[in-house]
Amino acid sequence: MTTVVTQPTPAVERLRTHLLGFRPTSAMWGWLGPLAITAVGGFLRFWHLGRPHQLIFDETYYVKQGTSYLDYGYERSVDPSFSGSPDQAFTHGTTSVWGPAADFVVHPPVGKWMIAAGEWIFGQDSSFGWRFAVAVCGTLSILMTARIGRRLFGSTLLGCVAGLLIAFDGHHFVHSRTGLLDLLVMFWALAAFGLLLIDRDHTRERLALAVARARVSGARGRDGDQRPDGEPRTSARLAGFGPGLGWRPWRLLAAVCLGLCCGTKWSGVYFLAVFGLMTVLWDVGARRAAGIQRWFAGGALRDGLPAFLTVVPIALVTYVASWSGWFATKGGWDREWGAAHPSNSFVPDALRGLWHYHQEMYHFHVTLFSDHPYKTNPWSWMIQGRPTSFFYESKTKGQEGCLVAQCSKAITSIGTPTLWWGGAAAVFVLLAMWALRRDWRAGAVLAGLTAGYLPWFAFQHRTIYSFYAIAFVPWMVLGVTYVIGLVLGPPTAGPTRRLVGGIVSGAYVVVCVMLFFFFWPVLTAQVIPYAQWAARMWFPSWI
C-alpha cells in the first residue's frame, strides 16, 4: 500500500531544514525591529522634505516632465518663447512652461509617472509633492532591506543591522529626498529581489514535501528499506528530473517589478537578466541538494524554461504598458512615425514608432560624451572617490541665518564613508565565500552588485556619474551585513567570540550612524560657515 505524506514528518523536516537552512522563529520581533528602524529613517527623510523649494540637479528634467504627464500624457518641450528661467517660474508656481512641441526624452515613463503622482496629490508647484513618491520608496526600501536581510541571513538581528545601515547611509538619504529616477530603479529591483527570495523559500518547501513523499512511497514499497527507528530511508537519490514546482506567483510578481524597473531606466534590464539567471540557479541547486539524480537537466527544463517563458514576457508586457500615455495621445515624440513610414509588416504603426523612438534613445545613450565637472569612473564609486554635488549656494553674513562672513548651503550625495569603504572590502569576502564555500547568500548579494554596478564598467568612455551607484546600495549594505555576521559568528559560537564580535560590530555600526549625522548639514542644505563645509570635504576630489 502506498503511503502519502500529507503533512510534515521528521523526514520532511530534515529535508526542509537541509534545503532552507536556519529560519528565525520570532515573527513579532521580525516585524517590530524593522518597522521601528523604518519609522526613524522615514522621519529623517520626510523632515523638511520640501527644502530647498527649488529644482535641484536633474529635478529640472524629471519633475517638470511629471507635470507634463499630468497635463498632456507625454513630455512636451519648454516653450522657446518663454521669458526668464523656466525653473524659477516653475518653482514660483508657473508650472505651465510648455510649448506645443514634444520633447525628446531618453528615459521610459514609470519613474516620471511616480513623481507625477506626488505632484497630483500635493500640487505641481509643491517641492514636497514632487519629492514625495521618491521619499516613500526610499523609506519603504529600508523596511524591505531589513526584511530581506532577515530572510537571507536567517537572523532578525542581522536584518535589523541591514535596515539600520541603509537608513543612515548619506547617499541613500539624499536620493530619498530628491525627485530623481535612480532610487526608483533601486526600489523596483529590490522589490523583485525580495519576491524572488520568498519564491525560493516557498518552492523549496514544496520540493521538500514532494521529494519526501516520493522517497517514502518508494522506500515503503521495498522490504527492509527502513531505518532502525522504523522510519523509511529517505536519503537515496531520486531518479529522473524530480517533481515540478507548480504555480509560482511570487516569481511572476517579481517579473512585473522588473518590468517596472526597466520602465524607469533601461539599466533595469541588467537586473532582469541577472536575477532571472539567479532564480534558475537557485532551482538547480535545490534539486541537487534534494538528491535528485538528474538535477541539472531537471532544473534547466522544469524550472529554467518556464522561468524564461514567463518572466521575460511579463516584464516586456509591463514595460510596453508603461508607455500607455504615449500610446493614448498623438503628440508624443515619434508618435506618428509609423504612420508616416508605412510598412507591409503586421506590426502596428504605433509599435513601429515606439521601436524607432527606442533606437533614437539608444543612440543618445551610447554617444553621450558631454563634459561635466562631476563625471566619474565607476572604479571610484565604492570608495566614494567623487560624490555628486546636487546643490550648492554661497551665503554671506545676514543671508538665511549666516552669522559669519561666508557660509555654504549644500546637498552632496556623500555615502557614509565607513559604510562604503566597508562595502568595498566586503566584495572580496563575498567573492571568496561564494567561490570557496559555495555560500548561496554571498552569491545572492553578488548578483545584486553585479546587476547594479558591473555593467557601468562597459561605459567608461561615456559621461557617467557616481550617483548612479544608488541602484546597488541595498546589496552593498547586505554585503557589509554578511561580513558582520561572520564577525559575530554562528549562534553556536562561544561566549567570548560572540562578545568580541558584538563589540567590534556594534562599534562599526555606531561609527556609521555618527558619521551620518556629522555629514547631515551637507546632506540637507543647512546654512553653515564655509569652514564647517570645508571640514566635511575630506578630499580634494569631493569639492
NORHU-V774927 format. One record per residue. PHI is phi in whole degrees, -180 to 180 (none if undefined). BURIAL is + if it has 16 or more other C-alpha atoms within 10 Angstrom, else -. D_CENTER is the distance of its C-alpha to the mean C-alpha in whole Angstrom. Layout:
phi:PHI burial:BURIAL d_center:D_CENTER
phi:PHI burial:BURIAL d_center:D_CENTER
//
This chain:
phi:none burial:- d_center:51
phi:-83 burial:- d_center:47
phi:-97 burial:- d_center:45
phi:-104 burial:- d_center:42
phi:-85 burial:- d_center:39
phi:-107 burial:- d_center:38
phi:-148 burial:- d_center:37
phi:-58 burial:- d_center:35
phi:-116 burial:- d_center:38
phi:-54 burial:- d_center:38
phi:-66 burial:+ d_center:38
phi:-64 burial:+ d_center:35
phi:-64 burial:+ d_center:33
phi:-63 burial:- d_center:34
phi:-68 burial:+ d_center:32
phi:-61 burial:+ d_center:29
phi:-63 burial:- d_center:29
phi:-64 burial:- d_center:29
phi:-81 burial:+ d_center:26
phi:-102 burial:+ d_center:24
phi:78 burial:- d_center:25
phi:-72 burial:- d_center:25
phi:-118 burial:- d_center:24
phi:-60 burial:- d_center:24
phi:-104 burial:- d_center:27
phi:-90 burial:- d_center:26
phi:-68 burial:- d_center:24
phi:-63 burial:- d_center:26
phi:-69 burial:- d_center:24
phi:-65 burial:+ d_center:21
phi:-104 burial:+ d_center:20
phi:-63 burial:- d_center:23
phi:-61 burial:+ d_center:21
phi:-59 burial:+ d_center:17
phi:-67 burial:+ d_center:19
phi:-64 burial:- d_center:21
phi:-64 burial:+ d_center:18
phi:-64 burial:+ d_center:16
phi:-62 burial:+ d_center:20
phi:-66 burial:- d_center:20
phi:-63 burial:+ d_center:17
phi:-67 burial:+ d_center:17
phi:-59 burial:- d_center:21
phi:-63 burial:+ d_center:20
phi:-74 burial:+ d_center:18
phi:-92 burial:+ d_center:20
phi:-66 burial:- d_center:23
phi:52 burial:- d_center:25
phi:-61 burial:+ d_center:22
phi:-79 burial:+ d_center:24
phi:-102 burial:- d_center:26
phi:-80 burial:+ d_center:26
phi:-84 burial:- d_center:28
phi:-165 burial:+ d_center:27
phi:-73 burial:+ d_center:25
phi:-115 burial:+ d_center:23
phi:51 burial:+ d_center:22
phi:-81 burial:- d_center:20
phi:-58 burial:+ d_center:20
phi:-57 burial:+ d_center:24
phi:-91 burial:+ d_center:22
phi:-74 burial:+ d_center:19
phi:-68 burial:+ d_center:21
phi:-66 burial:+ d_center:24
phi:-65 burial:+ d_center:23
phi:-62 burial:+ d_center:22
phi:-68 burial:+ d_center:25
phi:-65 burial:+ d_center:27
phi:-61 burial:+ d_center:25
phi:-64 burial:+ d_center:26
phi:-84 burial:- d_center:30
phi:-128 burial:- d_center:30
phi:90 burial:+ d_center:27
phi:-153 burial:+ d_center:26
phi:-87 burial:+ d_center:26
phi:-106 burial:+ d_center:29
phi:-86 burial:+ d_center:30
phi:-65 burial:+ d_center:32
phi:-60 burial:- d_center:36
phi:-63 burial:- d_center:38
phi:-90 burial:- d_center:40
phi:-66 burial:- d_center:38
phi:-91 burial:- d_center:40
phi:85 burial:- d_center:38
phi:-89 burial:- d_center:35
phi:-59 burial:+ d_center:32
phi:-65 burial:+ d_center:30
phi:-67 burial:- d_center:33
phi:-63 burial:+ d_center:34
phi:-62 burial:+ d_center:31
phi:-63 burial:+ d_center:30
phi:-94 burial:- d_center:34
phi:106 burial:- d_center:33
phi:-92 burial:- d_center:34
phi:-86 burial:+ d_center:31
phi:-89 burial:+ d_center:33
phi:-113 burial:+ d_center:33
phi:-96 burial:+ d_center:33
phi:-92 burial:- d_center:36
phi:-80 burial:- d_center:36
phi:-87 burial:- d_center:34
phi:-73 burial:+ d_center:31
phi:-102 burial:+ d_center:29
phi:-84 burial:- d_center:27
phi:-111 burial:+ d_center:23
phi:-117 burial:+ d_center:21
phi:-129 burial:+ d_center:18
phi:-63 burial:+ d_center:17
phi:-85 burial:+ d_center:18
phi:-55 burial:+ d_center:15
phi:-62 burial:+ d_center:14
phi:-72 burial:+ d_center:17
phi:-67 burial:+ d_center:18
phi:-65 burial:+ d_center:16
phi:-63 burial:+ d_center:17
phi:-62 burial:+ d_center:21
phi:-61 burial:+ d_center:20
phi:-65 burial:+ d_center:21
phi:-67 burial:+ d_center:23
phi:-67 burial:+ d_center:25
phi:-74 burial:- d_center:25
phi:-107 burial:- d_center:26
phi:108 burial:+ d_center:28
phi:-69 burial:+ d_center:27
phi:-98 burial:+ d_center:29
phi:-95 burial:+ d_center:27
phi:-66 burial:+ d_center:24
phi:-64 burial:+ d_center:23
phi:-66 burial:+ d_center:23
phi:-77 burial:+ d_center:21
phi:-107 burial:+ d_center:18
phi:-61 burial:+ d_center:18
phi:-62 burial:+ d_center:15
phi:-68 burial:+ d_center:13
phi:-64 burial:+ d_center:14
phi:-62 burial:+ d_center:14
phi:-67 burial:+ d_center:10
phi:-63 burial:+ d_center:10
phi:-67 burial:+ d_center:12
phi:-63 burial:+ d_center:11
phi:-68 burial:+ d_center:8
phi:-66 burial:+ d_center:11
phi:-62 burial:+ d_center:12
phi:-62 burial:+ d_center:10
phi:-64 burial:+ d_center:9
phi:-64 burial:+ d_center:13
phi:-69 burial:+ d_center:14
phi:-64 burial:+ d_center:11
phi:-61 burial:+ d_center:13
phi:-63 burial:+ d_center:16
phi:-70 burial:+ d_center:16
phi:-67 burial:+ d_center:15
phi:-99 burial:+ d_center:18
phi:65 burial:+ d_center:20
phi:-149 burial:+ d_center:21
phi:-65 burial:+ d_center:21
phi:-60 burial:+ d_center:21
phi:-68 burial:+ d_center:19
phi:-62 burial:+ d_center:16
phi:-67 burial:+ d_center:18
phi:-61 burial:+ d_center:18
phi:-61 burial:+ d_center:14
phi:-63 burial:+ d_center:14
phi:-66 burial:+ d_center:16
phi:-66 burial:+ d_center:15
phi:-74 burial:+ d_center:12
phi:-64 burial:+ d_center:14
phi:-112 burial:+ d_center:16
phi:-93 burial:+ d_center:15
phi:-63 burial:+ d_center:16
phi:-65 burial:+ d_center:14
phi:-63 burial:+ d_center:11
phi:-63 burial:+ d_center:14
phi:-63 burial:+ d_center:16
phi:-65 burial:+ d_center:13
phi:-68 burial:+ d_center:13
phi:-114 burial:+ d_center:16
phi:-134 burial:+ d_center:16
phi:-80 burial:+ d_center:16
phi:-113 burial:+ d_center:14
phi:-92 burial:+ d_center:12
phi:-68 burial:+ d_center:9
phi:-68 burial:+ d_center:8
phi:-70 burial:+ d_center:8
phi:-59 burial:+ d_center:6
phi:-61 burial:+ d_center:3
phi:-61 burial:+ d_center:4
phi:-70 burial:+ d_center:6
phi:-66 burial:+ d_center:4
phi:-66 burial:+ d_center:3
phi:-61 burial:+ d_center:7
phi:-63 burial:+ d_center:8
phi:-61 burial:+ d_center:8
phi:-63 burial:+ d_center:10
phi:-65 burial:+ d_center:12
phi:-69 burial:+ d_center:13
phi:-65 burial:+ d_center:14
phi:-62 burial:+ d_center:16
phi:-59 burial:+ d_center:17
phi:-59 burial:+ d_center:18
phi:-67 burial:+ d_center:20
phi:-67 burial:- d_center:22
phi:-70 burial:+ d_center:23
phi:-70 burial:+ d_center:24
phi:-59 burial:+ d_center:26
phi:-67 burial:+ d_center:28
phi:-64 burial:+ d_center:28
phi:-60 burial:+ d_center:30
phi:-66 burial:+ d_center:32
phi:-67 burial:+ d_center:33
phi:-68 burial:+ d_center:34
phi:-61 burial:+ d_center:36
phi:-61 burial:+ d_center:38
phi:-65 burial:+ d_center:39
phi:-70 burial:+ d_center:40
phi:-63 burial:+ d_center:42
phi:-62 burial:+ d_center:44
phi:-70 burial:+ d_center:45
phi:-69 burial:+ d_center:46
phi:-76 burial:+ d_center:48
phi:-86 burial:- d_center:50
phi:-124 burial:- d_center:51
phi:-63 burial:- d_center:54
phi:75 burial:- d_center:53
phi:-91 burial:+ d_center:49
phi:-133 burial:- d_center:49
phi:-81 burial:- d_center:48
phi:-58 burial:- d_center:50
phi:-85 burial:- d_center:49
phi:94 burial:- d_center:49
phi:-80 burial:- d_center:46
phi:-68 burial:+ d_center:45
phi:-73 burial:+ d_center:44
phi:-124 burial:+ d_center:40
phi:-98 burial:- d_center:39
phi:-68 burial:- d_center:40
phi:-71 burial:- d_center:38
phi:-90 burial:+ d_center:38
phi:-70 burial:- d_center:39
phi:85 burial:- d_center:37
phi:-81 burial:+ d_center:34
phi:91 burial:+ d_center:33
phi:-74 burial:+ d_center:32
phi:-74 burial:- d_center:30
phi:-103 burial:+ d_center:27
phi:73 burial:- d_center:27
phi:-67 burial:- d_center:25
phi:-128 burial:- d_center:22
phi:-64 burial:- d_center:20
phi:-66 burial:+ d_center:17
phi:-70 burial:+ d_center:16
phi:-69 burial:+ d_center:17
phi:-65 burial:+ d_center:15
phi:-62 burial:+ d_center:12
phi:-63 burial:+ d_center:14
phi:-62 burial:+ d_center:14
phi:-61 burial:+ d_center:10
phi:-68 burial:+ d_center:10
phi:-64 burial:+ d_center:13
phi:-69 burial:+ d_center:12
phi:-63 burial:+ d_center:9
phi:-64 burial:+ d_center:12
phi:-76 burial:+ d_center:14
phi:-95 burial:+ d_center:12
phi:-148 burial:+ d_center:12
phi:-64 burial:+ d_center:14
phi:-61 burial:+ d_center:11
phi:-63 burial:+ d_center:9
phi:-60 burial:+ d_center:13
phi:-67 burial:+ d_center:12
phi:-65 burial:+ d_center:9
phi:-60 burial:+ d_center:12
phi:-68 burial:- d_center:14
phi:-69 burial:+ d_center:13
phi:-70 burial:+ d_center:12
phi:-61 burial:+ d_center:15
phi:-66 burial:- d_center:17
phi:-60 burial:+ d_center:15
phi:-67 burial:+ d_center:16
phi:-70 burial:+ d_center:20
phi:-63 burial:+ d_center:20
phi:-61 burial:+ d_center:20
phi:-66 burial:+ d_center:22
phi:-61 burial:+ d_center:25
phi:-63 burial:+ d_center:24
phi:-66 burial:+ d_center:25
phi:-67 burial:+ d_center:28
phi:-66 burial:+ d_center:29
phi:-66 burial:- d_center:29
phi:-79 burial:+ d_center:31
phi:82 burial:+ d_center:34
phi:-80 burial:+ d_center:34
phi:-62 burial:+ d_center:36
phi:-103 burial:+ d_center:34
phi:-68 burial:+ d_center:31
phi:-71 burial:+ d_center:29
phi:-64 burial:+ d_center:31
phi:-62 burial:+ d_center:30
phi:-66 burial:+ d_center:27
phi:-68 burial:+ d_center:27
phi:-86 burial:- d_center:29
phi:-81 burial:+ d_center:28
phi:-117 burial:+ d_center:24
phi:-65 burial:+ d_center:23
phi:-64 burial:- d_center:25
phi:-61 burial:- d_center:25
phi:-62 burial:+ d_center:21
phi:-64 burial:- d_center:21
phi:-77 burial:- d_center:24
phi:-113 burial:- d_center:21
phi:-65 burial:+ d_center:18
phi:-64 burial:+ d_center:19
phi:-62 burial:- d_center:21
phi:-65 burial:+ d_center:19
phi:-63 burial:+ d_center:16
phi:-66 burial:+ d_center:19
phi:-63 burial:- d_center:21
phi:-61 burial:+ d_center:18
phi:-63 burial:+ d_center:17
phi:-63 burial:+ d_center:21
phi:-62 burial:+ d_center:21
phi:-66 burial:+ d_center:19
phi:-91 burial:+ d_center:22
phi:-58 burial:- d_center:24
phi:-63 burial:+ d_center:25
phi:-67 burial:+ d_center:26
phi:-66 burial:+ d_center:28
phi:-77 burial:- d_center:30
phi:-116 burial:- d_center:31
phi:-115 burial:- d_center:34
phi:-102 burial:+ d_center:33
phi:-66 burial:+ d_center:30
phi:-58 burial:+ d_center:29
phi:65 burial:+ d_center:31
phi:-61 burial:+ d_center:31
phi:-102 burial:+ d_center:35
phi:-62 burial:+ d_center:35
phi:-61 burial:+ d_center:35
phi:-67 burial:- d_center:38
phi:-77 burial:- d_center:40
phi:-129 burial:- d_center:39
phi:-61 burial:- d_center:41
phi:-145 burial:- d_center:40
phi:-82 burial:- d_center:42
phi:-66 burial:- d_center:38
phi:-80 burial:- d_center:37
phi:-73 burial:- d_center:34
phi:-58 burial:- d_center:34
phi:-57 burial:+ d_center:35
phi:-63 burial:+ d_center:31
phi:-69 burial:- d_center:29
phi:-66 burial:+ d_center:31
phi:-65 burial:+ d_center:31
phi:-65 burial:+ d_center:27
phi:-63 burial:- d_center:27
phi:-64 burial:+ d_center:29
phi:-58 burial:+ d_center:27
phi:-66 burial:+ d_center:24
phi:-62 burial:- d_center:26
phi:-67 burial:- d_center:27
phi:-63 burial:+ d_center:23
phi:-61 burial:- d_center:23
phi:-61 burial:- d_center:26
phi:-63 burial:- d_center:25
phi:-64 burial:- d_center:22
phi:-83 burial:- d_center:24
phi:-117 burial:- d_center:26
phi:-82 burial:- d_center:25
phi:-122 burial:- d_center:27
phi:-65 burial:- d_center:28
phi:-77 burial:- d_center:28
phi:-155 burial:- d_center:26
phi:-64 burial:- d_center:27
phi:-111 burial:+ d_center:23
phi:-69 burial:+ d_center:22
phi:-141 burial:+ d_center:21
phi:-98 burial:+ d_center:21
phi:-59 burial:+ d_center:18
phi:-59 burial:- d_center:20
phi:-95 burial:- d_center:20
phi:-66 burial:+ d_center:17
phi:-67 burial:+ d_center:16
phi:-100 burial:+ d_center:20
phi:56 burial:+ d_center:19
phi:-66 burial:+ d_center:22
phi:-150 burial:+ d_center:22
phi:-62 burial:+ d_center:20
phi:-85 burial:+ d_center:20
phi:-83 burial:+ d_center:22
phi:-86 burial:+ d_center:21
phi:-164 burial:+ d_center:24
phi:-155 burial:- d_center:28
phi:-139 burial:- d_center:31
phi:-91 burial:- d_center:34
phi:-126 burial:+ d_center:37
phi:-112 burial:+ d_center:40
phi:-54 burial:- d_center:42
phi:97 burial:- d_center:42
phi:-91 burial:- d_center:39
phi:50 burial:- d_center:37
phi:85 burial:- d_center:38
phi:-68 burial:+ d_center:38
phi:-109 burial:- d_center:41
phi:-123 burial:- d_center:42
phi:-62 burial:- d_center:43
phi:-140 burial:+ d_center:39
phi:-129 burial:+ d_center:36
phi:-127 burial:+ d_center:32
phi:-132 burial:+ d_center:30
phi:-139 burial:+ d_center:26
phi:-129 burial:+ d_center:22
phi:-125 burial:+ d_center:21
phi:-81 burial:+ d_center:17
phi:-85 burial:+ d_center:18
phi:-70 burial:+ d_center:16
phi:-55 burial:+ d_center:18
phi:-55 burial:+ d_center:20
phi:-63 burial:+ d_center:21
phi:-69 burial:+ d_center:17
phi:-72 burial:+ d_center:16
phi:-67 burial:- d_center:20
phi:-64 burial:+ d_center:19
phi:-64 burial:+ d_center:16
phi:-62 burial:+ d_center:18
phi:-71 burial:+ d_center:21
phi:-64 burial:+ d_center:18
phi:-57 burial:+ d_center:17
phi:-69 burial:- d_center:21
phi:-66 burial:+ d_center:21
phi:-61 burial:+ d_center:19
phi:-61 burial:+ d_center:20
phi:-66 burial:- d_center:24
phi:-70 burial:+ d_center:23
phi:-73 burial:+ d_center:21
phi:-75 burial:- d_center:24
phi:-94 burial:- d_center:27
phi:-106 burial:- d_center:26
phi:53 burial:- d_center:24
phi:-79 burial:- d_center:22
phi:-64 burial:+ d_center:19
phi:-66 burial:+ d_center:17
phi:-63 burial:+ d_center:17
phi:-64 burial:+ d_center:16
phi:-64 burial:+ d_center:13
phi:-65 burial:+ d_center:12
phi:-63 burial:+ d_center:13
phi:-62 burial:+ d_center:12
phi:-65 burial:+ d_center:8
phi:-65 burial:+ d_center:10
phi:-63 burial:+ d_center:12
phi:-69 burial:+ d_center:10
phi:-89 burial:+ d_center:8
phi:-119 burial:+ d_center:11
phi:-58 burial:- d_center:14
phi:-60 burial:- d_center:15
phi:-68 burial:+ d_center:16
phi:-70 burial:- d_center:19
phi:-83 burial:- d_center:20
phi:-121 burial:- d_center:21
phi:-67 burial:- d_center:22
phi:-80 burial:- d_center:25
phi:-103 burial:+ d_center:23
phi:-79 burial:+ d_center:22
phi:-135 burial:+ d_center:19
phi:-132 burial:+ d_center:18
phi:-70 burial:+ d_center:16
phi:-70 burial:+ d_center:14
phi:-63 burial:+ d_center:12
phi:-65 burial:+ d_center:11
phi:-58 burial:+ d_center:8
phi:-61 burial:+ d_center:6
phi:-114 burial:+ d_center:6
phi:-56 burial:+ d_center:7
phi:-59 burial:+ d_center:6
phi:-78 burial:+ d_center:8
phi:-64 burial:+ d_center:11
phi:-64 burial:+ d_center:11
phi:-64 burial:+ d_center:12
phi:-64 burial:+ d_center:14
phi:-63 burial:+ d_center:16
phi:-63 burial:+ d_center:16
phi:-59 burial:+ d_center:17
phi:-66 burial:+ d_center:20
phi:-60 burial:+ d_center:21
phi:-61 burial:+ d_center:22
phi:-66 burial:- d_center:24
phi:-66 burial:+ d_center:26
phi:-66 burial:+ d_center:26
phi:87 burial:+ d_center:28
phi:-70 burial:- d_center:28
phi:-58 burial:- d_center:30
phi:-85 burial:- d_center:33
phi:-65 burial:- d_center:33
phi:-67 burial:- d_center:36
phi:-62 burial:- d_center:36
phi:-66 burial:- d_center:37
phi:-59 burial:- d_center:34
phi:-66 burial:+ d_center:31
phi:-67 burial:- d_center:33
phi:-64 burial:- d_center:33
phi:-61 burial:+ d_center:29
phi:-67 burial:+ d_center:28
phi:-66 burial:- d_center:30
phi:-63 burial:- d_center:28
phi:-67 burial:+ d_center:25
phi:-62 burial:- d_center:26
phi:-63 burial:- d_center:27
phi:-64 burial:+ d_center:24
phi:-64 burial:+ d_center:22
phi:-62 burial:- d_center:25
phi:-62 burial:- d_center:25
phi:-60 burial:+ d_center:21
phi:-66 burial:+ d_center:22
phi:-64 burial:- d_center:25
phi:-67 burial:+ d_center:24
phi:-57 burial:+ d_center:21
phi:-72 burial:- d_center:24
phi:-62 burial:- d_center:26
phi:-87 burial:+ d_center:24
phi:-46 burial:+ d_center:24
phi:-59 burial:+ d_center:26
phi:-95 burial:+ d_center:25
phi:-100 burial:+ d_center:21
phi:-129 burial:+ d_center:23
phi:61 burial:+ d_center:26
phi:-77 burial:+ d_center:29
phi:-83 burial:+ d_center:32
phi:-133 burial:+ d_center:33
phi:-56 burial:+ d_center:36
phi:-56 burial:+ d_center:35
phi:-62 burial:- d_center:36
phi:-71 burial:- d_center:33
phi:-62 burial:+ d_center:31
phi:-62 burial:- d_center:32
phi:-66 burial:- d_center:32
phi:-95 burial:+ d_center:28
phi:-92 burial:+ d_center:28
phi:-67 burial:- d_center:28
phi:-130 burial:- d_center:29
phi:-57 burial:- d_center:30
phi:-71 burial:- d_center:27
phi:-82 burial:+ d_center:25
phi:-92 burial:- d_center:28
//
